[in-house]
Amino acid sequence: MKQNILLVEDEEDTSTLLKSVLEREGFSVIHARDGRQATTLVETIRPPTLVLLDLVLPYVSGSELMKVIRQHPGWQHIPIIVVSADSYEPDIQRALLGGATAYVMKQTGSKVLLEEVRRLLPASGRTTPAPALAGGNEAAKAPSKRRPAARHRPRGSHKKDQAA
Amino acid sequence: MDQAQATPKAAAGEKETVLVDASFEPLMPQFLTNRKRDVVTMRETLAQQDFETVQKVAHGMKGAGGSYGFDRITELAAGIEQAARAGDVSTIARDLSTLDSYLNRVKVVYE
């Protein structure tokens, strides 16, 4: 039986890409386009194997949604990977302390995300893996020179996009 | 494997090349069309001083650029997002122009 992943992402092209990558890897993907739709799903569907969550969402933010998930019986131990374009260290720490199991930056590409999904899935259904806070940022996958989806020349950088 | 190398920025009018996994080819036309649409939306909303919408669109673009491996899009969108937060019209206008030019010059090569 396929493992279900709930993808909460409002940006159309990003959700299309992630859905395509995950389905190609054999996962079944349920997509919520905003926080309100995701909240409804939490109340109405069987818990998925894993949640991929953007933080900046219409109506209900990713942070608020994490609270809902963590307080909901049946969902509270589901691994949550925050997939965000933001790499500001305090935001990452806030997400990990707020219920995220891991934090992956969109700039790292789909291969890093898939590695994280595979790392977490064996533990699902038993316990929620503890947020990896060792080293301050271990769970946050910083942008690297490895570009699984694409290689880009020239490579730009933005101060705020550099992980501490 | 994939090593993105920092090279001097392409001069205006020169093509900039982005290497993309061939499996993403079907998604690419829509991705680029939507980014051009985003630029139009941000220009229109900037003209109305609607910084909140500019910030929102730029944030989405920053994430989409990152997901697809277009670092330059992410870089410029992040700058626009930050400038929109500060209400900095001239920076937004300048970066939108750079972004528009980039989107018209970028060449996608599938591998």
Interface residues (C-beta under 8 A of the other chain):
Chain A: D10 E11 E12 D13 T14 T16 L17 L18 S20 R24 D54 V56 S84 A85 M105 K106 Q107 T108 G109 S110 P143 K145 R146 R147 P148 A149 A150 R151 H152 R153 P154 R155 G156 S157 H158 K160 D161
Chain B: M1 D2 Q3 A4 Q5 A6 T7 P8 K9 A10 E16 T17 V18 L19 V20 D21 S23 F24 L27 Q30 F31 N34 H59 G60 K62 G63 A64 G66 S67 Y68 G69 F70 D71 R72 T74 E75 L76 A78 G79 Q82
